Amino acid sequence: MNDRIVIITGAAGGVGRTVTHRWLEAGASVLAVDGSERGHEVLRAEWSGDSERLETLAVDLTTEEGAAAMVARAREAFGVPDTLIHLVGGFAMGPIDGDDSVANWERMMALNAYAPFHCFRAMVPALRERGGGWIVGLGSRSADAPSAKMAAYAASKAALTALAQSMAAELRDVQIHVNLILASTIDTPANRAAMGNEAAAKWVRPEDIADATMFLCSDQAHAVHGATLEVYGRS
């Protein structure tokens, strides 16, 4: 992966840091994008390798302007990017008639539908310029099997699935691969704090997500377009 130029969004999160380190260890140049500058400070402190291969950017990816700035920064730092790994997302649940249901709906759509739309769209000109490339998003099992009180979350993740599959059909002939990882519960500090440690052994590890990104963005997946790769662990 020494010649790869990779953008990773949500890079300062529990999953994002693991994925970012995996790609840096493989030799890629990485633009780590997140809304938190503090998170970037932690990410930079954790990385002891070649600092010239890691750039960071704090920007709002729920806007067209933020997504455009992301691609522009990658070009400025490393050249034309060939890979986008989009890990930005959010989770909320509650009854459909709850006091905060409208706010939850808008927030879930912003994080899980608008952000990938803007980021995927912003990457397409760069990937056309490269003659092909890779886009991977992080979807959810809930898009296929929504649970009670998860209407906003499940609908927003279903929108992400539809976006990725439509783009894959549109762009496969120009060698742009668009695929999703569908994850169940991921073993992060936030999830352990919310649900306890007992069930964590069955959850998906951040390393499992990193493995999936490496596969879907490799030549081994040259025939894979529009896939929803299920990474469910034992949960």
Residue pairs with C-beta under 8 A, 6 or more apart in sequence:
1 23
1 26
1 27
1 28
2 27
2 28
4 23
4 26
4 27
4 28
4 29
4 82
4 83
4 217
5 28
5 29
5 31
5 74
5 78
5 79
5 80
5 81
5 82
5 83
6 23
6 28
6 29
6 30
6 31
6 81
6 82
6 83
6 84
6 85
6 217
7 30
7 31
7 33
7 70
7 71
7 74
7 81
7 83
7 84
7 85
7 123
8 16
8 19
8 20
8 23
8 30
8 31
8 32
8 33
8 85
8 87
9 16
9 33
9 34
9 61
9 70
9 84
9 85
9 86
9 87
9 88
9 115
9 119
10 16
10 33
10 34
10 86
10 87
10 88
10 89
10 138
11 17
11 19
11 20
11 30
11 32
11 33
11 34
11 39
11 40
11 43
11 56
11 87
12 32
12 34
12 36
12 38
12 39
12 40
12 42
12 43
13 34
13 39
13 87
13 188
14 186
14 188
14 189
14 190
14 206
15 87
15 138
15 186
15 188
15 206
15 209
16 32
16 34
16 87
17 42
17 43
17 46
17 206
18 206
18 207
18 209
18 210
19 85
19 87
19 206
19 209
19 210
19 213
20 30
20 32
20 43
20 47
20 54
21 46
21 47
21 210
22 207
22 210
22 211
22 213
22 214
23 30
23 85
23 210
23 213
23 214
24 30
24 47
24 49
24 50
24 53
24 54
25 49
26 214
27 53
28 53
28 83
29 53
29 54
29 55
29 77
29 78
30 53
30 54
30 55
31 55
31 56
31 57
31 70
31 73
31 74
31 77
31 78
31 81
32 40
32 43
32 54
32 55
32 56
32 57
33 56
33 57
33 58
33 59
33 61
33 70
33 88
34 40
34 56
34 57
34 58
34 88
35 58
35 59
35 60
35 61
36 58
37 56
37 58
40 56
40 58
43 54
43 56
44 51
44 54
44 56
47 54
55 73
55 74
55 77
55 78
57 69
57 70
57 73
59 66
59 69
59 70
60 66
61 67
61 70
61 88
61 115
61 118
61 119
62 110
62 111
62 114
62 115
62 118
63 118
64 118
64 121
64 122
66 118
67 115
67 118
67 119
67 121
67 122
68 122
70 119
70 122
71 81
71 122
71 123
71 125
71 126
74 80
74 81
74 126
75 81
75 126
80 126
80 129
80 130
81 123
81 126
81 127
81 130
81 133
82 126
82 127
82 130
82 132
82 133
82 134
83 133
83 134
83 135
83 136
83 217
84 119
84 120
84 123
84 133
84 134
84 135
84 136
85 136
85 213
85 217
86 115
86 116
86 119
86 120
86 135
86 136
86 137
86 138
87 138
87 209
88 111
88 115
88 116
88 119
89 111
89 112
89 115
89 138
89 140
89 157
90 107
90 108
90 111
90 112
90 153
91 108
91 153
92 104
92 107
92 108
92 152
92 153
93 104
93 149
93 150
93 152
93 153
94 100
94 101
94 104
94 149
95 101
95 149
96 149
96 151
98 104
101 152
104 152
105 151
105 152
105 155
107 152
108 152
108 153
108 155
108 156
109 152
109 155
109 156
109 159
111 156
112 153
112 156
112 157
112 159
112 160
113 156
113 159
113 160
113 163
116 137
116 160
116 163
116 164
117 163
120 135
120 137
120 163
120 164
120 167
120 178
123 133
123 135
124 171
124 176
126 133
127 133
127 135
127 171
127 174
127 176
128 174
128 176
131 174
131 175
132 174
132 175
132 176
132 177
133 175
133 176
133 177
134 176
134 177
134 179
134 216
134 217
135 164
135 167
135 176
135 177
135 178
135 179
136 178
136 179
136 180
136 181
136 212
136 213
136 216
136 217
137 160
137 163
137 164
137 178
137 179
137 180
137 181
138 180
138 181
138 183
138 209
139 157
139 160
139 161
139 164
139 180
139 181
139 182
139 183
139 228
140 153
140 154
140 157
140 182
140 183
140 184
141 182
141 183
141 184
141 230
141 232
142 150
142 153
142 154
142 157
143 154
143 157
143 158
143 160
143 161
143 182
144 182
146 154
146 155
147 154
160 180
161 180
161 182
161 228
164 178
164 179
164 180
164 226
164 228
165 178
165 226
165 228
167 176
167 178
168 177
168 178
168 179
168 225
168 226
169 225
169 226
171 178
172 225
172 226
177 216
177 217
177 221
177 222
177 224
177 225
178 225
178 226
179 216
179 221
179 224
179 225
179 226
179 227
179 228
179 229
180 227
180 228
180 229
181 209
181 212
181 213
181 216
181 228
181 229
181 231
182 228
182 229
182 230
182 231
182 232
183 204
183 209
183 231
183 232
184 203
184 204
184 231
184 232
184 233
184 235
185 191
185 195
185 199
185 203
185 204
185 233
185 235
186 203
186 204
186 205
186 206
186 209
187 200
187 203
187 204
187 205
187 206
188 206
191 200
191 203
192 200
199 235
201 234
202 233
202 234
202 235
203 233
203 235
204 231
204 232
204 233
204 235
205 233
208 231
208 233
209 231
212 229
212 231
215 221
215 229
216 224
216 227
216 229
